[in-house]
Amino acid sequence: MRRAHPGRTDGARPMSLPGFRSILFVPGDRPDRYESALSAGADAVCIDLEDAVADARKTQAREAALGLLERWGEGDSQRRASLVVRMNDLGRDEGWEDVEAIADGPRPDGLMIPMVDGVPEVSVTLEKVRGALPVLPLIETAGGLQNARKIGAVIGVAGLVFGGFDLALELGAEPGWEPLLYARSRVVHASAVNGIPAYDMPSRDYREMTGLRDEARRGRGLGFAGKTAIHPAQIPVIHEVFTPSREEVERARATVEADRGARGGAVGVGGRMVDRPVVEAARRVLERAGEVGRVEGEPDGAGG
């Protein structure tokens, strides 16, 4: 059994969203790209009303996004991915207009909140949508990084997204792996404490897959559950990295089955002593692969 998450002092569960390997951004003012984004194979598509949209086109982008949400809600769009909207930050009039339009109209599966410095921005947003919409705060400011654990503890937060480019700008740092390693680690830690996933920043060079694969592998090794993307070409590489390989699944399955057979006692698998952290890591691999029920002895399709 997993231990309780100390970040959530009232014992409540985080508002649910499926675990994402990939979140693909698409500019909100380019509805001509919506269909290709939804067909790219990403786990989630994020209609971006913020950084990808010029100030003069904010209203146009919001109206286009609401049109997609209307069709989405009516079932005209095939559910090929979860649909998320990145609103403008609440330091701008557009941010308030975004959240009010979403609260009063058709809703996405989740709402991404940029430039979050602390709990108040999250709480106000959740109040506006009446707590009925999971939110994904972007940790991309020095204040947000400082308060990441508290932000992640707010009920309604379904994950934390690392926004390395804006953070690097504020810190005066390069947006490379080494300069942002500390910040990435803090976001992963804040997410883990609160029992929610963390998603890594995108790679801007969408034509260079070797660097993307290396960065994704490092991110997964650090504890990120997935990675954001800015181009459909990045999705296959991200999924390759964040999907457990056949060898990983087989090793994890053998570990869990051996532990079950030992009834909690010490057991060796492949010359390696298995203890609780090893078993829990194996279970996590099987969860990502969708195999937990079968390994635990539940029949296929078992319900709650």
Steps between C-alpha positions, in 0.01 A plus 500: 500500500628846414551745776285809535615818331599750772435802279123445519429546866125435474550163335300598192590356163616732222246579230550241233646520151649205312877475526655660193821405325462797269320835493509662154457877480316657206451877454147601589474741208580223249182292486626366168755305707255359754416189300863411427586547868213275609611239248869508599467220757575715806340400830380858547469802272528844659335792320736785588341841555813644659858500367420376150245777432574865425319756716289622209364148442414395857124542455507316167695214660255473791200488265664233285580290808144533628373387161714187522380435855140533384553236232696290746217508750246403236707198405576617145873472566639152555656457842849433376664699779414686815437868430665765717494880468787723611342828609677832531635587841283684749731800492335591169140585414509218245561248778181598680308499172633152419402342831158665503429382143600144590301508823184611319540296184608156379787365705822324409631196684751718683617861534868599500580809707818691402732714710378364833687660789301344783179347625274807445509481117401133514230553762344791312495303175340200667243729663413649160442155348322390818759231572366280222801511270844346566782753471865472403705790643811597306802535726696760305578780743739524794202545733323201351809286546528612862133413562473192278424261785215718630365553148497126440311443824193697391206269442414526132862503383548192282869547419783753477652615171859625493535817292876525466528775241322771698672387819843514336424852381405609852805334653739633238596140422542299182202271430726194484492180703774581753391858581141386558569167671431640848172655386388182326580299812293732717198464272529120500535501878196726547295273276613181672421637845146571383447180302455673164703476177758751378546590134828627358554804276501466120799492270491792257700327227229279348729378220774361725379172650827377653505789748129460570543130573793567735311777685188283529705210640659729756158635592354155545801400709444805719138404561294688243191310381506658156608795290338790319550544126471779245490293181327174402834357383615490863220272619638160384834562671337615823275194505794272425678629808207522741342167405658205686687267267409132469811410702404745776149361516618140512751580775237691698247220459750242627582722798137549603414133454804391703409741780144371507626143520734590786209664691710797598812302585844552348536361149754518222418562132771456238774516761359818651348524846150643486378732776207738532639792291587259219151349505331841507714616206398184312133567573540852362645363176200264471259786568651697212471190282138440608578154641440534873162322509625195313815461709308548823269216403194706404297381203515713186246779519456467875306787638501672834 
